[in-house]
Amino acid sequence: MATTLFDDFDPISSKQWKQKIQFELKGADYNENLVWNSPEDIQVKPIYHKDEFDKKYSVTTNASKFKICQNIFVYDVDKSIERAKDTLSRGAESLRFSIDNESIDVINLLENLPLDDITIYFNLNFISIDFVKKIETFAKKNKTIIFCNLDPIGQLAKDGNWFSTKEKNNFETLNILSKQTKSISLISISATLYQNAGANMVQQLAYSIGQANEYFNRIKSINKPIVFEVAVGTNYFFEIAKLRALRILFNLVAKEYNHNLECNIIVSPTKRNKTLYDYNINMLRTTTECMSAILGGADAIANSPYDALYHKDNEFGDRIARNQLLILKNESYFDKVNNPADGSYYIESLTNQLAEKALVLFKEIESNGSFLKQLNDGIIKRKIQESAEAEQNLFDSGKEILLGTNKHPNKQDRMKHDLELFPFVKKNPRKTLITPIIEKRLAEKIEQERLNLE
């Protein structure tokens, strides 16, 4: 007869564990030595026990069903078709096309792709009713899953201006499109901006849900899932919890509008911790970030090439980035369990705390006029800047480490003659409605100093 090994041992309470830890500390203070505080003001303990665990929220993730997504910027349609076919043949399961203008022949692009079981994301840097209706007609005829990822609020936050439209405003355009399209998803929230600009996780969650709430309020008919484009960093367990908390918060807000569709989360590694020097370490960073994305329940993951900072798109960088995800899926078996974080008291505790704190901040934003009002007033930008400066100070002082940059740098590295792209914040003086939120990497100052000395 089979017996459970745990039956041979007496259960140990959290109090007994703490007593044992305190004994091992030989008089040192437990809180000072073993408890640390995160930028989100979450106290991280050395031990989590079911005695102290209060599961307030639950979340269901389909971690086993994540898709490997390939980013493709469309300038030349024929070359984009060729590249898309190549990446699909090499393991990509989803495509995200970035398109800058409506002169692109999108139907030609779609008609020449093998779209069976392939999800298509479009990042459109404009809003055009005619362009989107072309995509709608194709999706309806071919039964293709397409997300258009229209985010005018994200455009305002990043660029300082709304999209140019023939209609009175961007929301009128979205309302017209929502009535005329039934086969494609229209709306997305570009949460990557907040992470890349230095917002802490509570801010990222609250601002993302704040944006979703604005769309629920202003778009009369939302009949398809909303897409969240999210960036994840290397705080491994926190990032898993962040994605889980995002689903919880979205479901809470959507329920208030009788919207019963799940959100779709597409994840990319953050730009904030990526480095120019010792660039191979970027592969280690993106690997753990992709792991967090999978375990957190991302629907699709678009990995970043290790050399994306300074090289134009290239076959080698793309292949390595894609293969990282293929190894995680096919050799590390990350696609075998749907809810891998369930039962981890630590991750579930982080999930609950992040969701709770973000919900408080979201309600605070709403009570002070709404997310869009605070964005227009510059409050969102200021709060992100405060968090970014606090993190930058930790990096500059060496308390936050990027290996190969502010810890154990290789002084022999030379990069000046290998730069195909400008890897720093670009200045583009122009008239804007608001001051845009700027993405900035932690290592930029150090890297500029090193380049000047080469």
Secondary structure, 3 states (H helix, E strand, C coil): CCCCHHHHCCCCCHHHHHHHHHHHCCCCCHHHHHCEECCCCCEECCCCCHHHCCCCCCCCCCHHHCEEEEEEEECCHHHHHHHHHHHHHCCCCEEEEEECCCCCCHHHHHHCCCCCCCEEEEEECCCCHHHHHHHHHHHHHHCCEEEEEECHHHHHHHHCCCCCCCCCCHHHHHHHHHHHCCCCEEEEEECHHHHHHCCCHHHHHHHHHHHHHHHHHHCCCCCCCCEEEEEECCCHHHHHHHHHHHHHHHHHHHHHCCCCCCCEEEEEECCCCCCCCCCCHHHHHHHHHHHHHHHHCCCEECCCCCCCCCCCCCHHHHHHHHHHHHHHHHCCCCCCCCCCCCCCHHHHHHHHHHHHHHHHHHHHHHHCCCHHHHHHCCHHHHHHHHHHHHHHHHHHCCCCCCECCCECCCCCCCCHHHCCCCCCCCCCCCCCCCCCCCCCCCCHHHHHHHHHHC
